Amino acid sequence: MNFEMDCMYKELGIEEAVYTFGETILKDLKERFEKIDETVEYNQLKVIHAMQKNKVSDIHFAATTGYGYNDLGRDTLEEVYASVFHAEAALVRPQLICGTHALNVALSANLRPGDELLSPVGKPYDTLEEVIGIRESRGSLKEYGVSYKQVDLLEDGSFDFENIKKAINEKTKLVTIQRSKGYQTRPTLSIERIKELIAFIKQIKPEVVCMVDNCYGEFVERMEPTDVGADLCVGSLIKNPGGGLAPIGGYIVGKKEYVENAAYRLSSPGLGKEVGATLGITQSFYQGLFLAPTVVGGALKGAIFAANIYEKLGFQVVPNSTESRHDIIQAVTFGTPEGVIEFCKGIQAAAPVDSHVVPEPWAMPGYDSDVIMAAGAFVQGSSIELSADAPIKPPYSVYFQGGLTWQHAKLGILMSLQKLKNASIAKL
């Protein structure tokens, strides 16, 4: 036993039994962690190559105000993103408030009244329900005459190809593919599975726009959805690609036509990508992207550690302890609200910011039930930082992600276990 390390964890509130249990789990994860490091290295080189190719210089970190005309740093950053994603164009803006907003902009920019939106992977993330109009909301796609169809995954998590084919019709304009699981316990989609689904859809209707919600998936694998046929790929900068430094923002990458449509929707017809001041935060976008592969690698290690810890204790985990990883999210099902709440208390208690705060469930905008969120983050709501959240409804699963460093992720998981042990919900 490392005596000094054990003492340090004790100072933070982790009992020796909890720390020792964690160390026994870690012994079997060395080989998996080494493979993650190889992917980190590949993706780090990919980002550096994109920055060098586009001749990034310190002049690109300068601030613009007002209209933001001729913002060289902003325009070059978008070229860097296009290079990283092997796409024709990119829109990377602080004016994209979050992942939901970026998705809404991409959808509403490329759909018109009378078009139909199809989700072949089941129900989308909760906050998109109001965007689409599944739940009534002012300004939804439904209000603008866009219809919606959904094909659920089969019981084993595979695609229902037969019903997807039936669902595609003359009105189908755009297919939205959510890579991550959201508040569900379905498998996250690998790049290989996304490739298979897009190829199937394009075979039926080549002109349909295939958009991938890439939130939580960036840099987890060596390829991105745009490498395998996605026309659009959308995400948030306070998740993976912001590397923990981006204070706000989102991205939309893909085919030039569809990205430009999004730019006109975000700003105004006639203005498009030409406007949008960056107000001095461009450097954090560049530096965050540079750090992103390493940060994502640490978050992946944390997710795998959590899966192995809680599976060993008898809880259902998705993905399980041995499955391949395609996003940074780890779901753990406790079956009771108390389990979810204690887990989140542990994550909050391990934070560098607001560790003294106790998270509680509340009626958060955009959700259909009370939600608890734990995130002692430097950037509000940043889910690449150590965080956990859950809807307070059956089956009472919590969704854990992030950690700007593997070491912080490890502390968070051990602290969650400590809280559950103290509440007699988990027994070592």
N, C-alpha and C positions, 0 to 999 in steps of 0.2 A: 504493500500500500504506500502511496505517496503521501507522507505525513503532512507536509506543508500544504499540498493541494486539498487534502481532507479537511484541514483546519480552515482553509479559505472558504470552502463550501459550507462548513459549519457556521462561520461568521455570517453567511448569507441566509442561513436558516435551513440548510439541507442536512438531515440526520445522516450519520455514518451508514446506516443500513440502506438508505435510499441511494447514496453515492456509490456504495459497493455494488448494489444491484445494477446500477447503470454501467459500471465498469465491466461487469461480467457480460453484459449485452454487447458492449463495444468490442470485446475481444474477437467476436466472430464477424465483424463488419469491415475489417481492414482491407480485404480484397475488393469489396464493393466501393469503398471510399477511394481506392486507387483508380478504379475505372472512371469515377466521377471526375477525378483530377485530370485524367486524360482528355475528357470532353471539355473541361474548363480550359485546358491549354489550347485545344483546337479552336474553340470559340473566341478565346482571347486573341489568337493570331488573326482570326477572321476580322475582328473589329479593328485591330491595328492596321491590317491591310486596307480596309475600307477608308480609314482616316488618312493613311499615307496616299492612297490613290486619289483622294479628293483634296490633297494638299492643305490639310488643316493647319492653321497658324494662329498665333495669339491675337491677330487682328479679328479673328472670327468670334472672339469673346466680348467684343465691344457692345455696349447697350444701344438700343434705339428706342425712341419714344413716338408718341403721336400715331401717325398712320403706319410707321414702320417701313416706308418705301426703301428699296435698295438695301435691305438688311442682309449683308453678305454672310454673316454667321448663321442666320436662320436658313438661308437658301442652301448653304454648304452642308449644314447639318442634315437637311432633307436628302441631299445627294449621298451623304454617308449612310443614312438609313436605307436608302434604295440599294446601295451597294451591299450592305450587310444582308439584306433580305433578297438579294438578286431580283429586284423588282424594277419596273420602268420608272416609277415615281413614288414620292412619299410626301405626306403632310404631317409635320411634327411641330406642334404648337402648344404654348401655355394656355391658349384660349380654349383648347379641348380640356374640359374641367376634370374629367374622370373617364374610366373605361366605358361606362354606360353612355355618357355624352358622345364619346367618339363613335360608338356603335350606332347611336341614334343619328348622328350626322351622316355616317356612311350609308345607313339604310334609307333615310329620308331623301338623301341626295340622288340615289340610284333607283328609287321606286316612284311610280306615278299613279294617279287614280286609275283604278281598273286592273292594276298589276296584282300579282299574288306572291306572297312570301311563304317559303316552305322551310320548316325545320325538320330534317330527317333524323335527328338525334334526340327526339323527345322535347320536353318542356325546357325553355331557356331559363337562364338565371332570373331570380325573382324581380330584379329591378327592370328587366326588359319586358316583363308582362304588361306594364303600363305603357311602355314605348310602343309595343305592338298593338295593344288594345285588348289583350286577353282579359285583363282587368281594366275596367273603364277609367279613362283619364283624359283630361283636356289636352289636345294637341297630339293624340296618338295617331299612329299610321292608319288605324281603323277609321278615325274621324275624317281622314283625307282620302278615303275610298280604297285603301289597300287591304285586301283580304289576306287571311292567314290559314295555312294548313300545317299540321304536325303529324309526323309518323314516329311513334315511340320505338325505342330499341326493343329487341326481343328480350326475353327473360334472362338469357345468358349474357346480355350486353352487346350482342352482335347486331348488325344492321338488318332491318327488315326490307331487303331489296325488293321483294314482290310488291309490297305496299308503297314503297318509295316510287317505284315505276308507275303505279296507278295514280299516285298523287300529282305527278308532273303532268301539266296540261298546257293549253295554249296561253293561259294567263300567268303561268309561273315565270317570274322575271328574275328572282334572286333566291338563292338557297343559303341559309345561314347555318353554319356548323360551329357549335360551341365545343371547343377542344377540352376544356376542363369540366369537372363534374358539377360545379355550382353547389347548391344545397341539396345534392342528391348523393346516393352511394353507388352510382354507376361508374364503370371504368372511365378514366380519362383517355382521350383518343391519342394514339401514337401518330407520328407523321406518316408511318406506313399505312395505317388505317384511313387516315385522311386522304392520302393518295388514292387508295382503293375506292373510297366513296366518291371523290370528285371525278375520277375516271368513269365510274358507273353513270353518274349524272350527266356528264358531258356526252356520253355515248347516246343517251336518250334525247338530250336537247343541248346541242353544242353552244348555243348562244346564251344560255342561262348564266347569270353571274354567281360565282361561288365565293362566298365570303366566310372567313374563319375568324371567330372570336378567339384570339390568341392569348387572352389574359391568363397569367400564371404559367404559360408554357415557353416563353422566350428563353433560349439558350439552354434548355434542359436537354435537348438533343443537338446533333450537329447540323441538322437542316431545319428550316422553317416551312410553314404551309405554302408560301410562295415558291418554294423550290419544287413543289409537287403538284402544281396546277391551280392553286388558289388565285382568283382574280383580285381579291382584296384580303387584307390581313389587318386586324385592328387590335389595339391594346392600350394600356395605361402606363404612363411614365412613373407613377408611384407604385408600380409593381416591378416586375423583373428588369425591364430595359433601362429604368432610371437609376439603377444601382444604389438606391438609397439617398442619392444626392439631389435628384430632380425634385423641386418643391411642388410641382403641379405638372399637368400636361398629359397628352395622349398622342398616339400616332395612327395613321392610316397609310398603308403601303400597298402597292399592287400595280395594276394596269393604269397607264397614264390617264385614259379617259375617265375611269371611275374615281381616281384620286382627285382629278380636277373638278369633277362634279361635286365631290365632298368639300373642296375648297370654296366653291361658289355658295354652297349651302352654309358653310361655317361663317363666311364673311358676308358677301352680298353678290347677287348677279352683277357682272361687270367688273368686280374687284378680284375675287378669287384669291390666289396665292400671293398677289402683289402687296397685300397689306397684312398687318399684324405685328405690332412692336413686341420686342422681347424683354425690354425693361431691365436688362442686366443679368438675366438668369441663364443666358446661353451657355456659359462655361460649365454650370452644374449639369446641363443636359449632355454636353460632350464628355465630361469627366465621369458622370454617372454611367453613360453607355460604355465607357472604357472599363469601368469596374464591374459592370453587370455580370459577365461570365463567372468571375470569382465569387461574387455575392450569391448568385444563383447556385453555384456549387455548394456553398456553405448551407444554404436553405435546403437543398436536396439531402445533404447528410443529416440535417436535423429531422427531416420528414422520415427518413429511413430509420433513424434511431427511435423516433416516437412510435413507429409501426411495430418495431421489434419489442420495445418496452411493453406496450399495451396489449399486443397479441399474447405475449408471454404471460400476462396477468389475466387472460381469458376474455378480453373485450374484442368485439368485432372491429377490424380496421380495414380501410379501403384507401389505397392498395394494401395488400397484405405484406407481411414482412419480407417476402422473397420476390414479389412481382417487379417487373421493369417499371421505370418511372417516366412519366410524360408531362408532369407539371409538378409544382412545388407543394401542392396541397396534400395534407394527410387528414383523412376523416377517421374519427374514433366514435363509436356508438356506445353510449353509457346506458341508454334505456330509461333514464330518469332526468328530470330537470336539474336535480341536485348535482349529479355527476358533471353535467355540462358547466354548471356555474362554478363549481370548485376548480375544474380544469382551467377555466378562464381566469379565476382569481390567481392561480399559480403563474400563468403567463404574465399577468399584469405585475405581480410581485417581483418578477425577474427583470423588469424593464429598467433602463437607465433614466427614463423620464416618467414621472407620475407613478412610481412604484408603490407609493403610499395610498393610492386611490383604489377603491374596491369597485369593480365593474358590476353593473346590475342590468337586467333585461329592461328594454324600453321599446316604445312604439316608434321605431325608426322609419323615416320617410322612404317609400318605395317597396316596403315589405308588407306581407299580409298577416304577420304575427309579430309578437314581441321578439326582439333580437338582442343578444348580449354580445358585446365586442370588447376584447381586451387588446390594447395596443398602446404601450407607453413609448410612443414613437417621436422622433425628431420632426417628422412631417405628418400632419394630422391625417389619419386614415391610411397611411402607407402600409400596404400589406406585403411588401418585400421586407419590411422590418418585422421583428418578432411580434406575431399577432395571432389571435384566435377569435372566431366568431361562430355564432350558431343561432338558428331560429329556435325559439322555445316551443317546440311541437314534436310529436313522435316522428321518428324513432329516437329523438333526443341524441343527435349526433353533433359533435363539435368539429370544426374545420380549422386546422392549425397550419400556419405557413410562416415562412420567412426566417429572419435572423440575418442581420448584415454580416455576421461572422458565425462560423460553425460553433465556436465556443459559447456565444450568447444563446444560440439555439439549444445547445446542450443544457445550459443552466435553466432555460425556460421549461424544458421537458421535465427535468428533475424537480423543479419547483412545482409543476403541475401535479406530479406524482406525490410530492410531499403533502400538498393540500388534500388530495384524494385519500391518502393514507390517514391523515389527521381526522378526516371526516368518516373514516371506516368504510369508504366506498371501494378502495383498492387495498388488497392485502398482499404483502410481499411473500 
